[in-house]
Amino acid sequence: MARIPQKATAVALMSVLLIPCIAGAVPAERTVMFELLTTRVCVNCWKAEEALELLKTTYGPLGPNIVAYHDFPGPDPVATPETVARIDWYMSDPKFAPYNEQYPLVIVDGDSIVVGAATVAGAYAEYQEDFLGRKAIGSPVTVDVEGSIVARDGDVDIKVKVVDPMPVGPNVLRIVVMENPVVAGADTFKYVTRDILDEETLLISAVGESVVVNRTFTVDPGWEASNLDVVAFVQDDSDKEILQSGALSFDETSVGDDDVWGALSIKHVAPNPFGASTEIAFGVPAGREHVSLTVYNVAGRRVRTLVDGRLNAGPHRAAWDGADSRGHRVAPGVYFCRLESASESLTRRVVVLR
């Protein structure tokens, strides 16, 4: 395997020294972005998928976001003109061009590339090294994604906030609808890009500025809606470096067939993980019910009750600011949101970052 190394840490430190101190400017924790360039007609591409899956499993909610772009429509059943165009965009850069079609290729934060995957263990070691190197570098923005799918219509809001001085850019928000896994005949593919939504050139740059970008998409009948993620990332197109990424995972509780609420449901917890606050969207079935929504820690102790009362049928939302019942900020870590009625209960995990 070959790699174009990441930018030296010394260069990043030098950049910080050249930027005047701005009150309130604190880099955000980075969620690293991995883009797999792949195709069905590739001997070792499955090893790259396995190594990336292992990396994501190892680091859990603090791990990378991953999408795969497939090449060669026809022989590859999940390749599309959009994924081919994304591959071509990268390969037009002299930094990446020498490795054109040497699949699998893994581009890490638009900053480095790992070529090949002779073994799963070897690929994992390469990916982990790049992941940890990028994870240690703060990000100038935060990216939070929330949304829902109802009757095969997807709707997402992506909030981008500047928390530290941004590069000049142009800085572009890109949004990918990804399905994992995808079974196509005898083949199973992971992190498959199903749709690339319209990109947005960001006009924000000052610390404290933010923007919310809305996009809609249609879930194709051939996709499994509960296996979809929306992955959003901000990319500096001047050098292709990805500054930050965020994702929303859909599952059985965040995908609705229609507006009939036949069961208690948690539609989403977003953003998750979160730093400042998160929103829990949930549904109450037909009839007025007494419902409670409570946050617990890993020891099973109650941290905060967010909802406790009789609610009408339909969708509801509750926010948690990461504080306990006394208003004190909780420690970083894993917590559980438990939604209960007289006859049902549901639990979703939420991760608090600082």
Summary of the structure (lengths in Angstrom):
residues: 354
radius of gyration: 21.0
end to end distance: 35.6
largest distance: 63.4
contacts: 1125
relative contact order: 0.13
helix: 17%
strand: 45%
